[in-house]
Amino acid sequence: MWTLKIRMYLLIGILFAIIYAAVSMISYSLGIGNFYFYLILSFVMMVIQYMIGPKIVEWSMRVRYVNEGEYPKLHRMIQELSVAAKIPAPKIGIAQISIPNAFAFGRSARDGRICVTEGMLGLLKDEELRAVLGHEMSHIKNRDVLTITILSVIPMILYRIAWHFLFFGGGRRDRNQPSGAMVGLIALLFYFLTNLLVLYASRIREYFADKGSVELGNPPSNLASALYKLVYGSARMPKSELKDVEGMKAFFANDPSRALAEFKDLRELDLDRSGTLSGQELAALRSSEIRLGFGDRILELMSTHPNMLKRIKRLSAW
């Protein structure tokens, strides 16, 4: 897993370099040429993302925090997992949306929040629920929640910059400065590039969290079965509800927008058609080879989560 960590650190450095380059380019187009101005402005943008990121998630996902009296089982599992992970127990919330899923967010391990959606309540067995909560706890333990919260804002900022300069940028102030249209086109290119990098970072962190859930004492088959059920539940959702959470799906345990195609693949792994994936079924997958077609590779490239067959194949090896 150390290779994944190196990739994540490299991505953070690359993304910061890109946003610094974008701020520098825009400031230069406005006639501001001081190096320290670029550096301070880039830092200020990152701080703003750090401060408002969790609130944006709460508002977007309609999170309501709950106490132990309301959901004693959730609180008990979270307490046990936080002790095993050696981090403070996160706040527990219920997201008032019908898509079955779970997610974690926050500024640090001390500010962690784990939420389950209303659609997930009652869908999973206790051991499957614990495996999903372990996955989310690992996101907090790995401190990748803050990382993805900050990084995911960068493409949005660049998109807004591109939109503004392409349609309202005006002409050059002098011949030595780029036109508004040129700045907009470069910002748009940066938007597509950073979006691909953020998607890649998001896929890496999912593998980390799966491994973390297993290390917290959850058998791989429990997490595999939970993911199978979440995929099935999402596949049954109307497209209108899936679109409502499109911008926040990087936080989820799986990608709801790919659920229908993923369910067709996962159903082939469920040899006894029990609706779960047993240890024996994972063992059968471990000894088989998965080859993704060109279309599947492109879909994974554009997704916040790894291909589910690849993901469960890796689970089968742990």
TIZAKOL-26416 format. One record per residue: y, z, x negated of N, C-alpha, C in turn. Coordinates in steps of 0.1 Angstrom, whole numbers, plus 5000, padded with zeros to 4 digits. Layout:
REM TIZAKOL-26416
YZXYZXYZX ...
//
This chain:
REM TIZAKOL-26416
498850004992500050005000501350004991 501150034979502350034970503049904969 502249794970502849664970503849644982 503449694994504249685005505549765003 505549874997506749954994507649874985 507149814975507949734966508649624974 507949554982508449454991509649505000 509449625005510449675014511749705006 511549764994512749794986513549674982 512749564979513349434975514149374987 513549384999514249335011515549405013 515549545012516749615014517849565005 517449554992518449504982518949364985 518049274989518449134993519349135005 519049215015519849215027521249275025 521349375016522649425013523449325005 522849254996523449154989524049044998 523249005008523648905017524848945025 524849075030525949115038527249135030 527049175017528149185008528749045005 527848945004528348805002529048755014 528548795026529248745038530648805039 530748935037532049005038532948945027 532448925015533348865005533848725009 532948645014533348515018534448515029 534248605039535148615050536548665045 536448765037537648825032538448725023 537748645015538348545007539048435016 538348405027538948305036540248355043 540348485044541548545049542548575039 542248535026543248555015543248695008 542148765010541948895004541048884992 541448914980540648884968540248994960 540449124965540149244957538649274958 537949294947536549324946536249454953 537049554950536849694956536949694971 537849604976537949594991536649544997 536049444991534749404996533649514996 533649584985532649684983532849794994 534049844995534349955005534049905019 534449785023534249735036532749725039 531949675029530549665031529949805034 530349905026529850035027530250095041 531450075045531950125058531050065070 530749935069529949875079528549935080 527949975068526650035068526750175074 527850245071528050385077528150375092 528850275097529050265111527650235118 526850155112525550125117524750255117 524850335106524050465105524450555116 525750565120526250655130525850615144 526050485147525850445161524550395165 523650365154522350305157521550385167 521250515165520450585175521050585189 522350595191522950585204522650455211 522750345203522550215209521050205214 520150265206518750265211518550345224 519150465224519150545236519650475249 520850415247521450345259520550225263 520050145253519350025256517950055263 517350165258515950195263516050295274 517150345279517350435290516450565287 516650625276515850745271516350865278 515350945283515651075289514751175281 515451275274514651375266514051475275 512851515272512051605281511651735273 511451845281511051965275509551985276 509052095270507652125270507052145283 507852205292507352235306507052105314 507852005311507651875318506451795313 506251795300505151715294504551795283 503751895287503151985277502151915268 501351815273500451745264501151665253 502251595257502951525247503551615236 504151735240504651825231503651885222 502451915227501351975219500951875208 500751745212500351645203501351625192 502651615196503751595186503851715177 503651835182503651955173502551945162 501351915167500251905158500451795147 500851675152501051565143502251595133 503251665137504351695128503951795117 503051885121502551975111501651905101 500851815106500051735097500851645088 501951585093502851505085503851575077 503951705079504751795071506251755073 506651725085508051695088508451775101 509751805103510151875116509651795128 509351865139508851805151510051725157 509851595160510851515166511151555180 512351515185512651525199511751425207 511351455219510451375227511251325239 511151195241511851125252510951035260 511351015273510750915281511650805284 511250685280512050565282511850515296 512850495304512650465318512550315320 511450255314511150115316509650105319 509150005325507849995330506849935320 507349865309506449805299505749925291 504449915291503750025284503950015268 504550115263504750115248505250255243 505550265230506150385224506950335213 507950425209508750385197509350515192 509850495179510550615172511850565166 512850655165514050615159514750745155 515950725148516650845143517250815130 518150905125518850885113518050935101 517051035103516351095092515151165098 514251225090513151295095513551415103 514751475100515251595108515851545121 516151425122516751365134515851275142 514551285139513551195145513451215160 513251105167512951105181511751015184 510751055191509650975196509650965211 509550845216509650815230508450735235 507950765246506950685253507650625266 507250505270507750455282507050505294 507750495306507050535318505850455321 505850325316504650245319503450285311 503650365300502450395292501850525297 502550605304502050735309500850705318 499750775314498450755322497650635319 498150545310497350425306496350455295 496650545286495750575275494950705276 493750705270493050835268493750925259 493451055259494151145250494051105235 492851065231492751035217493450905213 493650815223494350695220495850725220 496350805229497750845229498050915216 497251005211497451075199497550975187 496750865187496850765177498150695177 498650655189499950585190501050685186 500950805190502050905186501950925170 500750925165500650925150501250805143 501150695149501750575144503250595144 503850645155505250665156505750775146 504950875145505250985136505350935122 504450845118504450785105505650705102 506250635113507550565111508550665106 508650785113509650885109509350935095 508050975092507751025079508050925068 507850795070508050695060509550665059 510350715068511850695068512150545070 511250475076511550335079512350315092 512450425100513150415113514650385110 515250465101516650435098516750305091 515850265082515950135075516050025085 515050025095515049905104516249915114 516650035117517850045126519049985119 519250015106520449955099520249805097 519049765092518849625089518949535101 518449585112518449495124519849465129 520849545125522249525129522849415121 522349395109523049295100522949155106 521849105111521848965117522848955129 522949065137523849065149525249055144 525649125134527049115128527248975124 526348915116526548775111526648675122 525848695133525948605144527248605151 527848725152529148745158530248675149 530048695136531048635127530948485128 529748435128529548285129530148235142 529948305153530448255166532048255165 532548365160534048375159534648255151 534148235139534748135130534447995134 533347975141533047835145533947795157 534247885165535047855177536447895177 536747995169538148055169538748065154 538048005145538348025131539647955126 540047845133541247775128541047705115 542047655110541947575097542147655085 542347595074542547665061543947705060 544147815052545447865049546047785037 545147745028545547645018544347575013 544547485004543347395000542347474992 542647584986541747664978540847754986 541047764999540347855008539447775018 538247815021537347745030537847745044 537547645052537947635066537147735074 537747765086537047855095535647805099 535547665101534247605105533247625093 533747605081532747625069532247765068 533247865070532848005070531748035081 532047975093531147995104529747945102 529647825095528347765093527647845082 528347895072527647975062527148105068 527948165076527548285083526348265092 526348145099525148115107523948095099 524048035087522948025078522448165073 523348255070523048385066522348455078 522848435090522148495102520748465103 520348335102518948295103518148345091 518748355079518048405068517748555069 518848625072518648775074517748815085 517748725096516848755107515348745103 515048645095513748625090513348745081 514248785073513948895063513749025071 514549055081514449175090513049165097 512649055102511349035108510249065099 510349025086509349045076509249195073 510449265072510449405069509849485081 510049435093509549505105507949495105 507449375100505949365100505349455089 506049465078505549545067505449695072 506449745079506449885083505449915093 504949815101503949835111502549865104 502349795093501149825085501149965079 502350005074502550145069502150245080 502750225092502550325103501150325108 500450215108499050215112498250295102 498450275089497750355079498150495080 499350525083499850665084499150735096 498950665107498250725118496850765115 496150685107494750715103494750835093 495750835084495850945075496151085082 496751075094497051195102495851235110 494651175108493451225114492951145126 493551025129493150945140492250835136 491050825141490050725138490650585140 490450485132491050355134490650295148 489450325153489050265166489950315177 490450445176491350495186492650425187 493250395175494450315175494250175179 493150115174492849975178492649965194 491950065200491850065214493150075221 494050165216495350185222496150065221 496149995210496849865209496349765218 495049755220494449665229494949685243 494949815247495449845261496949825263 497749845252499149815253499449665254 498649595247498749445248498349405262 497249455268496849415281497949455292 498449575290499449625300500749535299 501149495287502349415285502049275291 500849225289500449085294500649075309 500549185316500649185331502049195336 502949225327504349245331505049115334 505949115344506748995347507648955335 507848825333508648775322510048835322 510648865334511948915335512049055329 511049135330511049265324510849265309 510049165304509949145290511249105283 512049015290513248975285514249085284 514149185292515149295292515049385279 513849375273513749455260513649365248 513949245249513749145238514449195226 515649245227516449285215516049415209 515149485215514649615210513149615206 512549505207511049505205510649545191 511549535181511149575168510749725167 511249805177510949945177509549975183 509049885190507749915198506549915189 505449965194504149965187503549835186 503849745195503449605195504549515201 504349385199505349295204505049255219 505749305229505349265243505449115246 506349045239506548905242505348825238 504448875229503348795225502048845231 502148935241501049015246499948915253 500448815260499448735267498548665258 499148605247498248525238497448625230 497948745226497248845219496048895227 496248915240495148965248493948875248 494248745248493148645248492348655235 492948685224492248695211491548825211 492148935215491549075214490349085223 490349015235489249025244487948975238 488048885228486848835221486248945212 487049045208486549155200485849255208 486249265221485649365230484249315235 483249335226481949265229481249325241 481449445244480749505256481649505268 482849445267483849435278484149575285 484249675276484549815280486049835282 486849745277488349775277488849855265 487849885256488249955244487649885232 487949925220487449875208486749985200 485449985200484650095193484550075178 484050175172483850165157482850055154 481850035162480849925160481549785161 482449775170483149645172484049625161 484749725156485549715144484749675132 483549735131482649705119482249555119 482049505131481749365133482949275128 484149315132485349245128485549255113 485149365107485349385092484549285084 483449245089482549155082482849015085 483748985094484148845098485448805091 485648675091486848615085487848565096 489148595094490148555104490948445097 491048325104491848215099492848185110 494148195106495148165116495548015115 495747955126496247815126497747805123 498247685121499647665117500547725128 500247705141501047765151501147915151 499947975149499948125148500748175136 500748105125501448145114502948145116 503348035123504848025126505248135136 504348155146504648265156504848395149 503948425139504048555132505248555123 505648445117506848445109508048485118 508048445130509248475139509048595147 508048675144507748795152508148925144 508449035152508649165146507449235142 506249185147505049255144503949165138 503049215130502049125124501149065135 500448955132499448905141498449015145 498149035158497349145162495949145156 495349025155494049015149494049055135 495049015127495149055113495349205112 496149255121496449405121495249485124 494449445134493249525137492149495127 492149385121491249355110491549455098 492849475095493149575085492749715089 492949745102492549875106491049895104 490249795106488849805105488349835091 489249815081488849835067489249985063 489850055072490250195068489350295073 
//
